[in-house]
Amino acid sequence: MKAAAIAQAIRRGQRRAIDVTEEALADIAARDGRFNAFTEVTAARARAEALAVDQTIAAGRDPGPLAGVPYAVKNLFDLEGIATLAGSKIERDAKPAARDGFLVRKMAAAGAVCTGALNMDEYAYGFTTENAHEGACRNPHDVTRIAGGSSGGSAAAVAAGLVPITLGSDTNGSIRVPSSLCGIFGLKPTYGRLSRAGSYPFVASLDHLGPFAGDLTDLALAYDVLQGFDPEDPAQTRQPLEPVTPRLSAGIEGLRFAVADGHFARNGHAEAFAAVEAIARVAGATRRLVVPDAARGRAAAFLITMAEGGNLHMADLRTRAQDFDPGTRDRFLAGAMLPAHWITQAQRLRADYRASVLKLFAETDILIAPATPFAATPIGQANIELEGELVPIRPNLGIFTQPISCIGLPVLAVPLADPTVAGTPNGLPIGVQLIAAPWREDVLFRAAAALERAGVVSAPPVRA
């Protein structure tokens, strides 16, 4: 189910949006019990939006580039009339959102049809979507395994074919980690590119919003319609609209690729590095560049995340501590007690680290790095061996994404078309990060499209 094909058929009058919507709703009802991707299905809203698309077409007006395309959002996006849960129990007592978030309004203006809200780690603080309140989100490729997080429901819904596009958030890797584990495409845009207004925050200085899709063209369509300046997000930078869909056929001639070395060449299983090498071969990347101080950048991200998150939830930590997921609560409490000078130093290091990494783009246009250190692990498994040491899974799933998030670079997570080439367990999916300089999402889409045409990048079919 590709968004581009659905929209084309509806725009041409070959299908009705209401029929596509009814099929999507029925499919979600029939199959999502297996994946636990949705926390709420907005059936009445979806039908109303679909009928509006059909009426627009009947009136001879343009219904938008995503006419009638079903989509869903991580449940930290505001949906009018629904409490924004952010994966929590506490927010169930919140007032319903007064209006849709900015990106939801952009999707609606493009003709897309919102089918519901999706499972996530509590307050976006996790990489596995083993939610204590809603239950674990299950990976469509093997429902005994995690979907990744914190946007696990967003990735699982796409991988399962329930909807072709979803929206999620990425603070430390929460788009790229589930994209890798579920075998789909995910975009973390440049920090400040897309508005975050109308979403529940986690770490304001690190939060990004972005789309997921099972098809690169669909991801490009979604990203194009999401762009636009919003004065309600003080972190957003006013940039011209830069659609990437017209650039998908541009090819990679003239683009310079390099494999990220150092921190990104250790602390993972063999399949993570084999996936990088498979893509690097096709891209013609023969050069390796050490990303300086990546481990220290990741450490800074940890401290900033803990401190800002703990500060945000201080009132509830004092009065409703028992209503948090215990794992989330304890990390927030620890963050709330960090010394101020640690955070000041972390921000200084972050600035220096960013300046060092930006210098690499004088030598390359795209860095290729692992997205996750290993493929999806069993639900409930707490630890895994890395570099001969038993380490906790949850924080270490972000070992390759956190050093990039904290400096705001754009990243496109791409799935290896044939995971068996990388030797993943039971052929489970695994992805790779394509990383570019700020505001160069265009080169990421050019590169990914060329890799897709070469057959090395695409969403592997779900066989489970």
C-alpha positions in Angstrom: 0.0 0.0 0.0 2.0 3.0 -1.3 0.8 6.5 -0.5 1.7 7.9 -4.0 -0.3 5.2 -5.7 -3.3 5.7 -3.4 -3.3 9.5 -3.9 -2.9 9.2 -7.7 -5.9 6.7 -7.9 -8.1 9.0 -5.8 -7.1 12.2 -7.6 -7.9 10.5 -11.0 -11.3 9.3 -9.7 -10.3 5.7 -9.9 -11.0 5.2 -6.2 -12.9 7.1 -3.5 -11.1 8.3 -0.4 -14.0 7.0 1.8 -13.5 3.4 0.4 -9.7 3.5 1.0 -10.4 4.8 4.5 -12.9 2.1 5.3 -10.5 -0.6 4.1 -7.7 0.9 6.3 -9.9 1.0 9.4 -11.1 -2.5 8.9 -7.5 -3.7 8.4 -6.4 -2.0 11.6 -9.3 -3.5 13.5 -8.5 -7.0 12.2 -4.8 -7.0 12.5 -3.4 -4.5 15.0 -4.1 -6.8 17.9 -1.1 -8.7 16.7 1.2 -5.6 16.8 -0.3 -3.2 19.4 0.8 -0.3 17.3 -2.3 1.9 17.8 -3.4 3.3 21.1 -6.5 5.0 19.6 -8.3 4.7 16.3 -9.9 7.9 15.2 -12.5 6.3 12.9 -15.1 9.2 12.9 -12.4 11.7 12.1 -11.0 9.6 9.4 -14.3 9.1 7.7 -15.1 12.8 7.9 -11.7 13.7 6.4 -12.1 11.1 3.6 -15.6 12.4 2.7 -14.2 15.9 2.6 -11.5 14.8 0.1 -14.2 13.1 -2.1 -16.3 16.3 -2.0 -13.3 18.4 -2.9 -12.7 16.3 -6.0 -16.4 16.3 -6.9 -16.3 20.1 -6.8 -13.4 20.1 -9.3 -10.8 21.4 -6.7 -7.3 20.1 -6.0 -7.6 17.7 -3.0 -3.8 17.9 -2.2 -0.8 15.7 -3.0 -1.7 13.1 -0.3 -5.4 12.9 -1.2 -7.1 10.2 0.8 -3.9 8.6 2.1 -4.4 7.0 5.5 -1.7 7.9 8.1 -1.3 7.9 11.9 0.7 9.8 14.5 2.8 9.0 17.5 0.5 9.7 20.5 2.5 12.8 21.5 1.0 14.8 18.6 -2.0 16.9 19.4 -5.2 15.6 17.7 -8.2 17.9 18.3 -10.6 16.4 20.8 -8.2 13.8 22.2 -5.9 13.9 25.2 -2.3 13.9 24.1 -1.0 10.9 26.1 2.8 10.9 25.2 2.7 7.2 26.2 1.8 8.0 29.8 -0.8 7.2 32.4 -0.7 10.7 33.9 -1.8 12.5 30.7 -5.0 10.5 30.5 -6.3 13.1 32.9 -5.3 16.0 30.7 -7.9 18.0 28.8 -8.4 17.0 25.1 -6.3 19.0 22.6 -8.0 22.2 21.5 -6.6 21.8 18.0 -4.3 19.6 15.9 -0.6 20.1 16.0 1.1 22.0 13.2 2.3 19.0 11.3 -1.1 17.3 11.6 -2.6 20.4 10.1 -0.1 20.2 7.3 -1.0 16.6 6.6 -4.7 17.5 6.6 -4.2 20.4 4.2 -2.5 17.9 1.8 -5.5 15.7 1.9 -4.2 12.9 4.1 -6.6 11.1 6.4 -5.7 10.6 10.1 -6.6 7.1 11.3 -5.3 7.3 14.9 -2.6 7.7 17.5 0.3 5.2 18.0 2.1 3.5 20.8 5.4 4.8 22.2 7.7 4.7 25.2 6.4 6.8 28.1 7.2 10.5 27.5 9.5 9.4 24.6 12.1 8.2 27.1 13.2 4.8 25.6 14.2 2.8 22.6 12.0 -0.3 22.8 8.3 0.8 23.2 7.7 -1.7 26.0 5.1 0.6 27.4 4.1 -0.2 31.0 0.6 1.3 30.5 -0.3 0.3 26.9 1.8 -2.9 26.6 4.7 -3.6 24.3 4.5 -2.8 20.6 5.5 -5.8 18.6 7.7 -6.0 15.6 5.8 -7.1 12.5 8.8 -9.2 11.3 8.7 -11.2 14.5 6.0 -10.4 17.0 8.1 -11.8 19.9 10.6 -9.0 19.3 10.7 -5.2 20.0 9.7 -2.7 17.4 12.2 -0.2 18.7 11.4 3.2 20.1 10.4 5.6 21.3 8.3 5.8 18.1 7.7 2.1 18.0 4.1 2.2 17.0 4.9 4.6 14.1 7.4 2.1 12.7 5.3 -1.0 13.3 2.2 0.5 11.8 4.1 1.1 8.5 6.0 -2.1 8.5 2.8 -4.1 9.1 1.1 -2.3 6.1 -1.6 -0.8 8.3 -0.9 2.7 7.0 1.7 3.9 4.4 2.9 7.0 6.4 3.2 7.8 10.0 4.7 10.7 12.0 7.0 10.4 15.0 9.6 12.2 17.0 13.4 11.8 17.4 15.3 13.2 20.4 18.1 10.7 20.6 17.2 8.2 17.9 13.5 7.6 18.2 12.8 7.7 14.5 16.0 6.0 13.3 16.1 3.1 15.8 12.5 1.8 15.1 13.1 2.4 11.4 16.1 0.1 11.5 14.5 -2.6 13.6 11.3 -2.6 11.5 12.9 -2.3 8.1 11.4 1.0 6.9 12.5 4.5 5.9 12.6 7.3 8.5 13.7 10.9 8.4 15.1 12.9 11.2 15.4 16.4 9.6 17.7 19.1 10.5 17.0 20.6 14.0 14.7 23.5 13.4 13.5 22.4 9.9 10.0 21.2 10.9 7.8 22.7 13.5 7.2 20.9 16.8 4.3 23.0 17.9 1.4 21.0 19.0 3.4 18.0 20.2 4.3 16.9 23.8 8.0 17.8 24.4 10.7 15.6 25.8 14.0 17.6 25.5 13.3 20.9 23.8 16.9 21.5 22.8 17.1 18.1 21.1 13.6 17.2 19.9 12.9 16.7 16.2 9.7 15.6 14.4 9.6 13.6 11.2 7.9 11.0 9.0 8.2 7.3 8.4 7.2 5.4 5.3 7.7 2.0 3.7 8.6 3.6 0.4 11.1 6.4 -0.3 8.8 8.3 -2.6 6.1 8.2 0.1 8.6 9.6 2.6 9.6 12.4 0.2 6.0 13.3 -0.4 5.3 13.4 3.4 8.4 15.5 4.1 7.5 18.0 1.3 4.1 18.7 2.7 5.3 19.0 6.3 7.7 21.9 5.5 6.6 25.4 6.3 7.5 28.1 8.9 5.6 28.2 12.1 6.2 31.1 14.5 4.8 29.0 17.4 8.0 26.9 17.5 10.7 29.2 18.8 13.4 26.7 17.8 12.3 26.6 14.1 14.6 28.3 11.6 12.9 30.2 8.7 14.0 28.3 5.6 12.7 28.3 2.1 10.5 25.4 1.1 12.9 22.8 -0.4 10.9 19.9 -1.9 12.9 16.7 -2.4 10.5 14.7 -4.5 11.8 16.4 -7.7 15.3 15.4 -6.7 14.7 11.7 -6.4 15.8 11.0 -10.0 18.9 13.3 -9.8 21.3 10.4 -9.2 24.5 10.5 -7.1 27.0 11.8 -9.6 29.2 14.3 -7.9 28.2 13.3 -4.4 31.0 12.3 -2.0 30.4 9.4 0.4 32.4 8.3 3.4 32.0 5.6 6.1 31.9 6.9 9.6 34.8 5.5 11.6 35.9 5.4 15.2 32.9 5.3 17.5 30.7 4.1 14.6 33.0 1.1 13.8 32.8 -0.5 17.2 30.2 -1.3 19.9 27.9 -3.2 17.6 27.3 -6.7 16.3 28.6 -7.9 13.0 25.3 -7.3 11.1 25.4 -3.6 11.9 28.7 -3.1 10.2 28.0 -5.5 7.4 24.9 -3.5 6.5 27.1 -0.3 6.3 29.6 -2.1 4.1 26.9 -3.4 1.8 25.6 0.1 1.2 29.0 1.7 1.1 30.0 -0.6 -1.8 27.1 0.4 -3.9 27.6 4.1 -3.1 31.3 3.8 -4.0 32.3 5.0 -0.5 36.0 4.0 -0.2 37.0 6.6 2.4 36.6 6.4 6.1 36.4 9.4 8.4 36.6 9.4 12.1 33.8 11.4 13.7 35.8 13.2 16.5 34.6 13.0 20.1 31.4 11.1 19.2 31.4 9.2 22.5 31.8 12.5 24.4 29.0 14.0 22.3 26.8 11.1 23.3 27.6 11.5 26.9 26.6 15.2 26.7 23.3 14.1 25.1 22.7 11.8 28.0 23.2 14.5 30.5 21.1 17.1 28.7 18.3 14.6 28.1 18.2 13.7 31.8 18.3 17.2 33.1 15.7 18.7 30.7 13.4 15.7 31.0 13.6 15.7 34.8 12.9 19.5 34.9 9.9 19.1 32.7 8.3 16.5 34.8 9.3 17.8 38.3 5.8 18.6 39.5 4.4 15.2 38.6 7.5 13.5 40.1 6.7 15.2 43.4 3.0 14.4 43.4 2.4 11.4 41.1 5.6 9.4 41.1 3.6 6.1 41.4 1.9 6.8 38.1 5.1 6.8 36.0 6.6 3.7 34.4 9.3 2.9 37.1 12.1 2.9 34.5 11.1 6.3 33.2 10.5 7.8 36.7 13.9 6.8 38.0 15.8 8.3 35.1 13.8 11.5 35.4 14.5 11.7 39.1 18.2 11.2 38.5 18.2 13.9 35.9 16.4 16.3 38.2 19.3 16.0 40.7 22.2 16.6 38.3 24.5 19.4 39.2 24.0 22.6 37.1 27.7 22.8 36.2 27.5 19.3 34.6 24.8 20.5 32.3 26.7 23.7 31.5 29.7 21.7 30.6 27.7 19.3 28.5 26.3 22.1 26.5 29.8 23.6 26.0 31.1 20.2 24.9 28.1 19.8 22.6 28.9 23.1 20.8 32.6 22.2 20.4 31.7 18.7 19.1 29.2 20.1 16.6 31.8 22.5 15.2 34.3 19.6 14.8 31.8 17.3 13.0 30.7 20.1 10.6 34.3 20.3 9.4 33.9 16.8 8.0 31.5 18.0 5.4 34.3 19.8 3.7 35.6 16.3 2.8 32.3 14.5 2.2 28.6 15.1 1.4 27.2 12.0 3.1 28.4 9.9 6.1 27.3 6.3 6.2 26.9 4.9 9.7 25.0 2.1 11.5 21.6 2.9 12.7 21.4 0.3 15.5 24.1 -1.9 17.0 22.1 -5.0 16.4 18.7 -6.2 15.0 15.5 -6.4 17.1 15.8 -8.3 20.4 13.1 -10.3 22.2 10.5 -8.4 24.1 11.5 -8.4 27.8 15.2 -9.1 27.2 17.2 -6.6 29.4 20.8 -7.1 28.4 23.0 -8.0 25.4 26.7 -8.6 24.9 28.7 -5.8 23.1 32.4 -5.9 22.8 32.6 -8.8 25.3 30.6 -7.0 27.9 27.0 -7.5 29.0 25.2 -4.1 28.7 21.6 -3.0 29.0 19.7 -3.0 25.7 17.6 0.1 26.2 20.2 2.8 26.3 22.6 1.1 24.0 20.2 0.9 21.1 20.9 4.6 20.6 24.7 4.3 20.7 25.0 5.3 17.0 22.0 7.7 16.8 22.6 9.9 19.9 25.9 11.4 18.8 24.1 12.8 15.7 20.8 13.9 17.3 22.5 16.2 19.8 24.1 18.3 17.0 20.9 18.5 14.9 22.2 17.0 11.6 19.7 15.6 9.1 19.6 11.8 8.9 17.8 9.4 6.6 17.5 5.9 8.0 17.4 3.4 5.1 16.6 -0.3 5.4 18.9 -2.9 3.9 16.8 -4.6 1.2 18.2 -8.1 1.9 19.1 -8.4 5.6 20.5 -11.9 5.1 23.4 -10.2 3.3 24.4 -8.7 6.7 23.7 -11.9 8.5 21.0 -10.7 10.8 19.4 -13.3 13.1 16.6 -15.1 11.1 16.8 -12.4 8.4 15.5 -9.6 10.7 15.7 -6.1 9.2 18.5 -3.7 9.9 19.1 -0.1 8.7 21.8 2.3 8.1 22.1 6.1 8.7 22.8 8.5 5.8 24.0 11.7 7.5 24.4 15.1 5.8 25.3 18.7 6.7 22.6 20.9 8.1 19.7 21.7 5.7 20.9 19.1 3.1 18.0 16.7 3.3 18.0 17.0 -0.6 21.3 15.1 -0.9 20.0 12.4 1.5 17.0 11.7 -0.7 19.1 11.8 -3.9 21.4 9.2 -2.4 18.7 7.0 -1.0 16.8 7.0 -4.3 19.9 5.9 -6.1 20.6 3.1 -3.6 16.9 2.1 -3.9 17.3 1.9 -7.7 20.4 -0.2 -7.3 18.5 -2.7 -5.2 20.4 -2.4 -2.0 17.9 -0.3 -0.1 14.2 -1.0 0.3 11.8 -2.2 2.9 12.1 -6.0 3.2 8.8 -7.9 3.1 7.2 -9.0 6.3 7.3 -12.8 6.4 6.1 -13.4 9.9 
